[in-house]
């Protein structure tokens, strides 16, 4: 029995579809995505050249970005299943209702949109479970203002732990809100590399297994990788185009120094997109290899069966001749006729095998 490694899969979710908004006016705030009853948590981070503060708040009213000594404020909202909280955040920071609608719609494609006082980013975060070989997608949105950054996640994840650690070490002392927005997006984009590495390893192993002994499980694996690569492509392609358009414009909220970092982020998206396309080509070729290997395997089986049939055709003929019920039959009363027949059939069999070997059919 051939051992097949667990193949990659996409996590299935219970999901509220976009049809929930049918007939409602534009800007209606309804959560479109995975249903859950988890509480929505708000984390408030402030920092300057001296240090930073990190705390959880119970209400948006506790956030005062215009007061205190800290020039940069980061508000992270974990959970989108309470539209009233998202609306409260929107009212607090003067966000457009259509933008809040996009935040709550987790099926929205990645994009970057510039408003008068802020910039809106939305993209897909990927979480890969190495044990279960399962890919989970999550929509993440950011709002970059003059001195603040808002981030919205579907559920609590520890993707920003590295940024908080660097803040505690004083690495962000001279950084403004635009650089923080870049770093948050960079962390999300870097998660694509983890999935790509797992995919490339899976494709390499599948290629060896398919050549060695193709089985139906390999085809399921190939189809699973095809779906994952499609998800990756749908996530990275619009984000690449959005960042490319933004870096070409003169955006007042992003300094010239930070623009260089966004250009580097754009290079990462280009590289990831190219790797995805290469993986798609290889995976598509794997399906052809699987079908070819299966066909070759079947041809070998048919070859063996044909050789066996060819050997037994003349033997069946000889046995058939001497099995006919005639009154007068040549060689019928030979004393050693039985042995002659066996010797003759043996010679014919060996002769045929020798011819097959000479023709390289065996």
VOSE-241785 format. One line per 5 residues: number of its first residue (from 1); for each residue z, x, y of N, C-alpha, C. Coordinates in steps of 0.02 Angstrom, whole numbers. Layout:
// VOSE-241785
NUM = Z:X:Y:Z:X:Y:Z:X:Y ~ ...
// end
This chain:
// VOSE-241785
1 = 0:42:-60:0:0:0:0:44:62 ~ -43:28:111:-49:68:172:5:48:222 ~ 41:97:248:92:84:298:60:81:367 ~ 73:28:404:45:19:471:103:19:521 ~ 99:61:571:151:65:621:151:1:662
6 = 209:-20:689:211:-80:731:163:-74:790 ~ 122:-124:801:73:-118:854:100:-150:918 ~ 69:-130:974:90:-155:1039:77:-230:1045 ~ 120:-263:1081:112:-335:1092:138:-352:1161 ~ 118:-410:1185:140:-436:1250:194:-488:1239
11 = 248:-482:1274:303:-529:1265:282:-599:1287 ~ 295:-646:1243:279:-716:1258:337:-749:1295 ~ 322:-790:1346:373:-820:1387:362:-896:1393 ~ 416:-932:1401:410:-1002:1422:394:-1002:1496 ~ 343:-1038:1515:314:-1027:1581:298:-1094:1616
16 = 316:-1097:1680:296:-1155:1721:230:-1138:1755 ~ 179:-1178:1742:113:-1163:1767:101:-1185:1839 ~ 44:-1164:1865:24:-1179:1934:11:-1254:1943 ~ 1:-1289:1887:-11:-1361:1891:49:-1399:1920 ~ 108:-1367:1921:167:-1399:1949:158:-1414:2024
21 = 111:-1378:2056:102:-1386:2128:44:-1433:2144 ~ 16:-1464:2093:-41:-1508:2104:-23:-1565:2151 ~ -62:-1574:2204:-52:-1628:2251:-2:-1613:2307 ~ 33:-1556:2304:81:-1538:2356:46:-1502:2413 ~ 73:-1506:2475:42:-1473:2532:50:-1397:2527
26 = 6:-1358:2563:13:-1285:2564:81:-1264:2590 ~ 108:-1211:2560:173:-1185:2581:231:-1217:2545 ~ 217:-1262:2496:272:-1292:2458:304:-1240:2414 ~ 370:-1234:2418:405:-1181:2383:428:-1205:2314 ~ 390:-1187:2263:405:-1204:2194:398:-1140:2152
31 = 446:-1127:2111:444:-1067:2069:393:-1077:2013 ~ 343:-1033:2010:293:-1033:1957:305:-971:1915 ~ 329:-979:1854:343:-921:1812:390:-939:1756 ~ 424:-888:1730:469:-897:1674:530:-937:1695 ~ 545:-988:1654:604:-1029:1668:667:-995:1644
36 = 718:-993:1687:783:-966:1667:836:-994:1714 ~ 898:-990:1692:955:-1016:1730:999:-959:1756 ~ 973:-898:1757:1013:-842:1780:1027:-848:1854 ~ 1086:-827:1876:1101:-831:1948:1059:-781:1988 ~ 1044:-800:2049:1006:-756:2094:1056:-710:2130
41 = 1045:-645:2126:1090:-597:2159:1054:-563:2216 ~ 1091:-550:2269:1064:-516:2328:1103:-451:2339 ~ 1066:-397:2341:1096:-331:2352:1076:-307:2421 ~ 1124:-282:2458:1112:-261:2528:1128:-186:2533 ~ 1077:-148:2552:1084:-75:2559:1067:-56:2631
46 = 1111:-14:2661:1099:13:2729:1109:88:2727 ~ 1067:124:2764:1075:197:2764:1050:226:2831 ~ 1076:287:2844:1054:325:2902:1061:399:2885 ~ 1063:442:2935:1068:514:2923:1136:534:2898 ~ 1186:492:2907:1254:509:2886:1269:488:2815
51 = 1244:431:2794:1259:406:2728:1228:338:2716 ~ 1255:302:2666:1228:236:2653:1283:191:2623 ~ 1271:125:2628:1316:76:2600:1276:31:2552 ~ 1308:14:2497:1274:-25:2445:1322:-80:2422 ~ 1303:-143:2430:1348:-197:2411:1308:-259:2391
56 = 1341:-303:2353:1313:-368:2338:1342:-419:2386 ~ 1298:-464:2409:1320:-516:2456:1311:-584:2424 ~ 1352:-630:2444:1350:-698:2417:1302:-743:2454 ~ 1286:-724:2515:1243:-767:2556:1200:-724:2603 ~ 1142:-750:2620:1097:-716:2667:1129:-709:2735
61 = 1176:-753:2751:1209:-751:2816:1249:-687:2827 ~ 1268:-654:2773:1306:-592:2779:1263:-532:2801 ~ 1198:-541:2800:1152:-486:2818:1141:-486:2892 ~ 1157:-431:2925:1149:-424:2997:1111:-359:3011 ~ 1044:-364:3012:1005:-303:3019:1004:-278:3091
66 = 1023:-320:3139:1021:-298:3209:1087:-270:3233 ~ 1136:-267:3189:1202:-243:3209:1222:-183:3167 ~ 1271:-145:3192:1297:-89:3155:1259:-25:3169 ~ 1282:28:3138:1254:94:3152:1193:111:3110 ~ 1181:73:3056:1127:91:3010:1059:67:3035
71 = 1011:113:3041:945:93:3067:898:63:3015 ~ 911:75:2950:866:51:2898:905:5:2850 ~ 876:-53:2835:909:-102:2793:862:-122:2736 ~ 891:-125:2677:853:-144:2617:890:-201:2583 ~ 855:-258:2577:884:-318:2545:843:-332:2482
76 = 877:-329:2425:843:-340:2361:868:-406:2331 ~ 821:-450:2314:837:-515:2285:815:-514:2212 ~ 862:-522:2166:848:-525:2094:850:-598:2071 ~ 791:-624:2054:786:-693:2032:746:-735:2080 ~ 697:-772:2053:655:-815:2094:661:-888:2074
81 = 710:-904:2032:716:-972:2006:753:-1019:2053 ~ 774:-993:2112:807:-1035:2162:766:-1033:2227 ~ 715:-1076:2233:672:-1075:2293:711:-1083:2358 ~ 767:-1118:2356:805:-1129:2418:833:-1063:2445 ~ 849:-1016:2401:874:-950:2425:817:-911:2455
86 = 758:-913:2424:700:-879:2451:681:-908:2519 ~ 688:-974:2526:674:-1007:2590:724:-984:2643 ~ 786:-976:2622:838:-954:2668:824:-882:2693 ~ 802:-840:2648:783:-772:2667:724:-774:2715 ~ 675:-818:2701:617:-824:2744:636:-846:2815
91 = 682:-893:2820:704:-916:2886:742:-861:2923 ~ 781:-822:2885:819:-768:2915:775:-716:2947 ~ 718:-700:2914:675:-646:2938:610:-671:2968 ~ 603:-736:2976:544:-764:3007:481:-755:2967 ~ 484:-765:2902:427:-756:2858:386:-820:2852
96 = 321:-811:2846:276:-868:2841:285:-905:2774 ~ 280:-971:2776:291:-1011:2716:238:-996:2663 ~ 177:-981:2683:125:-965:2634:142:-900:2597 ~ 174:-854:2632:194:-792:2600:251:-804:2552 ~ 298:-847:2571:353:-864:2525:326:-899:2463
101 = 273:-939:2472:241:-971:2416:212:-920:2368 ~ 183:-867:2395:155:-813:2353:211:-776:2316 ~ 268:-767:2347:324:-733:2314:347:-772:2253 ~ 350:-838:2259:374:-881:2205:322:-892:2150 ~ 259:-877:2165:206:-886:2116:196:-820:2078
106 = 227:-814:2020:225:-751:1982:157:-739:1948 ~ 112:-787:1952:44:-778:1926:-4:-751:1978 ~ 21:-738:2038:-22:-715:2092:-47:-644:2079 ~ -109:-632:2099:-136:-565:2090:-106:-517:2141 ~ -101:-453:2124:-75:-404:2173:-117:-402:2236
111 = -83:-394:2293:-119:-391:2356:-74:-361:2410 ~ -104:-341:2465:-69:-317:2524:-95:-358:2583 ~ -49:-387:2622:-69:-430:2678:-28:-411:2739 ~ -62:-402:2795:-29:-381:2857:-19:-441:2904 ~ 42:-450:2927:59:-501:2976:76:-466:3042
116 = 94:-504:3091:107:-475:3157:168:-429:3157 ~ 222:-450:3124:284:-412:3127:304:-381:3060 ~ 264:-391:3009:283:-364:2944:221:-360:2899 ~ 228:-323:2844:175:-316:2794:201:-341:2727 ~ 160:-378:2693:179:-408:2629:142:-374:2572
121 = 180:-352:2521:152:-322:2461:174:-362:2400 ~ 129:-373:2354:148:-402:2290:110:-366:2235 ~ 144:-349:2182:114:-313:2126:151:-328:2062 ~ 123:-303:2006:153:-315:1941:191:-254:1917 ~ 253:-265:1897:292:-212:1865:287:-219:1790
126 = 285:-163:1754:279:-164:1682:342:-134:1651 ~ 369:-167:1601:427:-143:1565:408:-136:1491 ~ 412:-76:1465:390:-63:1397:449:-46:1352 ~ 456:-84:1297:509:-74:1248:482:-29:1193 ~ 507:34:1190:482:82:1140:500:62:1069
131 = 555:27:1061:578:9:993:535:-48:964 ~ 529:-102:1003:490:-160:980:416:-154:995 ~ 396:-100:1031:326:-91:1051:301:-153:1088 ~ 342:-179:1134:327:-242:1168:321:-230:1243 ~ 269:-257:1273:257:-251:1345:278:-315:1380
136 = 315:-307:1434:337:-364:1474:315:-353:1546 ~ 287:-404:1577:263:-398:1646:309:-438:1691 ~ 314:-414:1753:357:-446:1802:325:-439:1871 ~ 325:-494:1909:299:-489:1977:353:-465:2025 ~ 334:-417:2067:379:-389:2117:344:-393:2184
141 = 382:-415:2235:354:-421:2303:397:-383:2352 ~ 364:-357:2404:399:-320:2457:377:-346:2525 ~ 423:-344:2572:407:-359:2642:433:-301:2683 ~ 388:-268:2719:406:-211:2762:407:-233:2834 ~ 466:-230:2865:473:-245:2936:485:-182:2976
146 = 503:-190:3040:513:-132:3083:570:-88:3059 ~ 624:-117:3038:682:-77:3016:713:-104:2952 ~ 673:-140:2913:700:-168:2851:646:-173:2798 ~ 669:-178:2736:625:-190:2678:658:-244:2636 ~ 620:-296:2620:642:-348:2573:605:-338:2507
151 = 642:-342:2452:610:-337:2386:633:-396:2344 ~ 586:-423:2306:599:-483:2265:577:-468:2193 ~ 621:-481:2145:607:-472:2074:619:-537:2037 ~ 584:-545:1981:594:-605:1940:663:-605:1908 ~ 687:-547:1888:751:-542:1854:781:-473:1866
156 = 845:-465:1857:877:-400:1870:851:-346:1823 ~ 826:-292:1850:804:-234:1812:831:-171:1847 ~ 835:-117:1810:863:-55:1837:808:-7:1860 ~ 754:-35:1886:698:9:1905:713:49:1968 ~ 761:27:2008:774:61:2072:835:106:2069
161 = 861:119:2010:921:160:2005:910:230:2032 ~ 849:258:2018:834:325:2043:834:329:2119 ~ 809:276:2151:808:276:2225:879:272:2252 ~ 921:229:2223:990:224:2246:1028:290:2235 ~ 1013:324:2181:1046:388:2168:1026:440:2220
166 = 962:441:2238:939:489:2288:967:472:2357 ~ 977:408:2371:1009:388:2433:1081:414:2436 ~ 1116:407:2379:1185:431:2376:1189:507:2385 ~ 1136:542:2366:1133:615:2374:1109:635:2443 ~ 1092:586:2485:1071:602:2553:998:621:2559
171 = 956:603:2510:885:622:2511:844:581:2561 ~ 872:525:2586:834:481:2630:860:483:2702 ~ 893:536:2720:926:539:2785:877:530:2843 ~ 819:561:2838:771:559:2893:711:514:2878 ~ 720:467:2833:666:423:2813:674:354:2843
176 = 618:326:2865:618:259:2894:602:207:2840 ~ 598:144:2862:587:89:2815:519:94:2781 ~ 468:120:2815:402:124:2785:402:171:2724 ~ 441:226:2728:444:271:2671:481:239:2613 ~ 532:199:2628:568:164:2575:521:115:2539
181 = 479:80:2577:431:34:2547:383:71:2501 ~ 361:130:2525:317:171:2483:351:190:2417 ~ 415:213:2422:450:235:2362:460:178:2312 ~ 474:118:2337:483:61:2293:417:45:2256 ~ 362:48:2292:298:36:2260:280:92:2212
186 = 297:153:2230:281:210:2187:317:205:2120 ~ 379:182:2121:417:174:2059:382:123:2013 ~ 357:69:2044:323:18:2004:258:45:1975 ~ 220:81:2015:156:107:1992:168:160:1937 ~ 220:199:1943:235:249:1892:249:218:1824
191 = 273:156:1823:287:124:1759:223:113:1718 ~ 165:113:1751:102:105:1716:88:165:1671 ~ 111:224:1692:99:284:1653:134:281:1585 ~ 194:252:1584:231:246:1520:192:203:1471 ~ 164:148:1496:125:104:1453:61:138:1430
196 = 28:174:1476:-34:209:1459:-22:262:1405 ~ 33:299:1411:48:350:1360:59:318:1292 ~ 95:263:1290:106:228:1227:40:201:1198 ~ -2:176:1242:-67:150:1220:-111:205:1192 ~ -115:261:1227:-157:317:1204:-133:344:1137
201 = -67:349:1129:-39:371:1065:-56:321:1010 ~ -50:257:1026:-65:205:977:-139:206:958 ~ -183:218:1006:-254:220:993:-272:279:948 ~ -241:337:962:-255:397:922:-234:386:849 ~ -174:358:839:-150:347:771:-194:294:736
206 = -212:242:774:-253:189:744:-322:216:724 ~ -348:263:763:-413:292:747:-411:329:681 ~ -357:367:670:-350:403:607:-341:354:548 ~ -301:303:559:-289:255:505:-352:216:487 ~ -391:198:538:-452:159:526:-502:200:486
211 = -508:265:502:-554:308:465:-531:317:393 ~ -465:321:384:-438:335:318:-442:275:272 ~ -417:218:295:-416:159:253:-409:96:296 ~ -465:65:315:-462:6:359:-433:-55:323 ~ -386:-89:356:-357:-150:329:-354:-201:386
216 = -345:-265:371:-345:-317:424:-293:-305:479 ~ -236:-273:464:-185:-260:515:-212:-216:570 ~ -259:-172:554:-288:-128:605:-327:-169:656 ~ -363:-219:633:-401:-262:678:-355:-300:725 ~ -297:-324:699:-248:-357:741:-222:-310:795
221 = -210:-248:775:-186:-198:823:-238:-185:878 ~ -301:-180:858:-355:-168:907:-360:-226:956 ~ -355:-288:931:-357:-346:975:-297:-349:1021 ~ -239:-329:996:-178:-328:1037:-185:-277:1093 ~ -211:-219:1078:-222:-168:1130:-274:-191:1181
226 = -323:-228:1158:-373:-255:1204:-341:-301:1256 ~ -296:-344:1233:-262:-391:1279:-218:-353:1329 ~ -182:-303:1304:-138:-264:1348:-179:-227:1401 ~ -234:-197:1380:-276:-161:1428:-305:-208:1480 ~ -319:-270:1459:-344:-319:1507:-290:-336:1558
231 = -227:-343:1535:-171:-356:1581:-163:-298:1630 ~ -168:-237:1605:-162:-178:1648:-218:-177:1700 ~ -278:-191:1678:-335:-190:1724:-328:-243:1779 ~ -307:-303:1759:-298:-357:1808:-241:-342:1856 ~ -195:-299:1836:-138:-282:1878:-154:-226:1927
236 = -191:-175:1904:-201:-115:1944:-264:-120:1989 ~ -315:-156:1966:-378:-157:2005:-369:-188:2075 ~ -340:-249:2081:-332:-277:2148:-282:-237:2191 ~ -232:-206:2159:-185:-165:2196:-219:-103:2225 ~ -262:-73:2186:-300:-15:2210:-342:-32:2270
241 = -376:-89:2266:-419:-109:2322:-377:-126:2384 ~ -320:-157:2374:-277:-177:2430:-249:-115:2466 ~ -225:-66:2428:-198:-5:2459:-253:34:2494 ~ -312:34:2465:-369:69:2495:-387:38:2563 ~ -387:-28:2567:-402:-61:2630:-348:-48:2683
246 = -285:-48:2660:-230:-39:2707:-229:31:2736 ~ -243:82:2695:-240:151:2720:-298:167:2768 ~ -349:126:2766:-406:137:2811:-394:106:2880 ~ -345:60:2885:-331:28:2948:-273:62:2983 ~ -269:52:3048:-214:79:3088:-158:28:3087
251 = -108:39:3044:-53:-7:3036:7:20:3076 ~ 31:-20:3124:83:4:3169:150:15:3133 ~ 163:-22:3080:227:-17:3045:230:44:2998 ~ 176:78:2990:175:137:2945:156:198:2986 ~ 200:248:2986:189:309:3025:135:352:2992
256 = 108:399:3031:56:444:3006:81:485:2946 ~ 144:505:2949:172:544:2893:174:503:2829 ~ 194:440:2835:200:398:2775:131:377:2749 ~ 81:374:2794:13:357:2772:-11:406:2719 ~ 9:470:2727:-11:520:2678:18:504:2609
261 = 78:477:2608:108:459:2544:72:398:2513 ~ 51:352:2556:14:294:2530:-54:316:2503 ~ -83:368:2533:-146:395:2507:-135:424:2437 ~ -78:458:2429:-61:484:2363:-51:428:2313 ~ -20:373:2336:-10:315:2293:-78:285:2273
266 = -124:284:2320:-191:260:2305:-225:304:2252 ~ -216:370:2257:-244:416:2207:-215:401:2138 ~ -151:383:2136:-120:366:2071:-153:303:2042 ~ -164:253:2084:-195:191:2059:-266:204:2035 ~ -302:248:2069:-370:265:2048:-368:300:1979
271 = -322:347:1972:-316:382:1908:-296:335:1852 ~ -249:290:1865:-228:243:1814:-286:197:1794 ~ -324:174:1844:-380:130:1830:-432:166:1786 ~ -445:229:1801:-494:267:1761:-468:276:1689 ~ -403:289:1682:-374:297:1615:-378:231:1577
276 = -368:176:1612:-373:111:1579:-444:98:1554 ~ -493:114:1596:-563:105:1577:-581:148:1517 ~ -557:211:1517:-570:255:1460:-538:227:1396 ~ -476:203:1403:-442:175:1345:-478:112:1320 ~ -505:72:1366:-542:12:1345:-605:31:1306
281 = -640:83:1330:-700:105:1294:-683:131:1224 ~ -630:170:1220:-610:197:1154:-589:140:1108 ~ -550:93:1135:-526:38:1094:-584:-6:1071 ~ -634:-16:1115:-693:-55:1095:-730:-19:1040 ~ -734:47:1046:-766:86:993:-727:84:927
286 = -661:76:932:-620:72:872:-638:11:830 ~ -655:-43:863:-675:-103:826:-739:-90:787 ~ -786:-55:818:-848:-37:783:-834:10:725 ~ -787:57:737:-769:104:683:-737:66:626 ~ -693:18:642:-661:-23:590:-713:-60:548
291 = -760:-93:582:-811:-131:546:-856:-85:505 ~ -872:-26:533:-913:22:496:-877:50:435 ~ -812:66:445:-772:92:390:-765:40:335 ~ -755:-23:356:-750:-77:307:-815:-86:270 ~ -871:-80:307:-936:-86:275:-948:-28:226
296 = -929:33:247:-937:91:202:-895:83:139 ~ -834:58:149:-790:47:92:-821:-4:44 ~ -849:-57:71:-881:-107:30:-943:-79:-5 ~ -980:-36:31:-1040:-5:1:-1021:39:-58 ~ -964:75:-53:-942:117:-108:-924:74:-169
301 = -891:18:-156:-874:-27:-211:-937:-54:-244 ~ -985:-74:-202:-1048:-100:-228:-1086:-47:-266 ~ -1081:16:-244:-1115:71:-278:-1087:80:-349 ~ -1021:79:-354:-989:86:-419:-1009:29:-465 ~ -1006:-32:-438:-1025:-90:-478:-1098:-88:-500
306 = -1141:-64:-456:-1212:-59:-473:-1224:-8:-528 ~ -1188:49:-524:-1195:100:-575:-1172:74:-643 ~ -1115:38:-642:-1090:9:-705:-1141:-40:-734 ~ -1169:-82:-690:-1219:-132:-712:-1281:-97:-740 ~ -1302:-44:-705:-1362:-8:-727:-1352:24:-795
311 = -1292:50:-807:-1278:81:-872:-1279:30:-928 ~ -1252:-29:-914:-1245:-79:-968:-1308:-120:-979 ~ -1356:-117:-934:-1418:-156:-944:-1455:-133:-1007 ~ -1470:-68:-1014:-1506:-48:-1076:-1463:-57:-1139 ~ -1396:-47:-1131:-1353:-58:-1190:-1355:-131:-1211
316 = -1354:-175:-1163:-1358:-247:-1179:-1425:-264:-1212 ~ -1477:-229:-1188:-1543:-241:-1218:-1544:-221:-1292 ~ -1517:-161:-1306:-1517:-137:-1376:-1476:-184:-1419 ~ -1415:-201:-1396:-1373:-246:-1435:-1406:-314:-1443 ~ -1441:-336:-1391:-1475:-401:-1395:-1530:-401:-1446
321 = -1568:-346:-1450:-1623:-342:-1499:-1596:-347:-1570 ~ -1543:-310:-1585:-1516:-310:-1653:-1470:-369:-1666 ~ -1462:-411:-1617:-1422:-471:-1628:-1465:-532:-1642 ~ -1533:-523:-1642:-1578:-580:-1655:-1580:-597:-1730 ~ -1585:-660:-1745:-1582:-684:-1815:-1653:-690:-1843
326 = -1685:-634:-1862:-1751:-634:-1894:-1743:-620:-1969 ~ -1788:-650:-2009:-1786:-636:-2081:-1811:-566:-2096 ~ -1864:-545:-2062:-1892:-479:-2074:-1882:-437:-2011 ~ -1838:-388:-2015:-1821:-348:-1956:-1823:-274:-1974 ~ -1859:-232:-1934:-1862:-161:-1950:-1793:-129:-1950
331 = -1785:-80:-1991:-1724:-40:-1993:-1662:-81:-2012 ~ -1673:-139:-2041:-1617:-184:-2054:-1572:-158:-2110 ~ -1603:-124:-2158:-1564:-101:-2216:-1553:-26:-2215 ~ -1557:6:-2155:-1541:78:-2151:-1467:88:-2167 ~ -1455:139:-2207:-1386:152:-2226:-1343:174:-2167
336 = -1374:216:-2123:-1337:242:-2065:-1361:211:-1999 ~ -1392:153:-2002:-1419:120:-1942:-1365:106:-1889 ~ -1306:85:-1912:-1251:69:-1865:-1232:130:-1823 ~ -1230:188:-1857:-1211:249:-1821:-1267:273:-1775 ~ -1329:264:-1799:-1386:283:-1757:-1387:243:-1692
341 = -1371:179:-1697:-1370:137:-1637:-1317:162:-1588 ~ -1258:177:-1613:-1205:202:-1568:-1223:269:-1537 ~ -1253:313:-1577:-1274:378:-1550:-1328:368:-1498 ~ -1374:324:-1510:-1428:311:-1462:-1401:283:-1397 ~ -1353:236:-1401:-1325:208:-1340:-1284:259:-1301
346 = -1249:303:-1337:-1211:356:-1305:-1257:404:-1267 ~ -1312:423:-1301:-1360:468:-1270:-1390:437:-1207 ~ -1407:372:-1211:-1434:338:-1152:-1384:337:-1094 ~ -1320:324:-1110:-1269:322:-1058:-1260:389:-1025 ~ -1254:442:-1065:-1246:510:-1038:-1307:530:-998
351 = -1365:512:-1022:-1427:529:-987:-1431:495:-919 ~ -1411:432:-916:-1411:397:-852:-1361:428:-803 ~ -1302:444:-828:-1252:476:-784:-1277:543:-758 ~ -1312:580:-801:-1339:645:-779:-1392:635:-725 ~ -1433:584:-733:-1484:569:-682:-1451:548:-616
356 = -1399:506:-619:-1363:485:-559:-1332:544:-523 ~ -1304:590:-563:-1274:650:-532:-1327:693:-500 ~ -1384:700:-534:-1439:741:-506:-1466:711:-441 ~ -1469:645:-439:-1492:610:-379:-1438:606:-325 ~ -1377:631:-342:-1320:628:-296:-1300:556:-279
361 = -1306:513:-328:-1282:445:-319:-1209:438:-340 ~ -1184:490:-373:-1114:491:-394:-1077:547:-358
// end
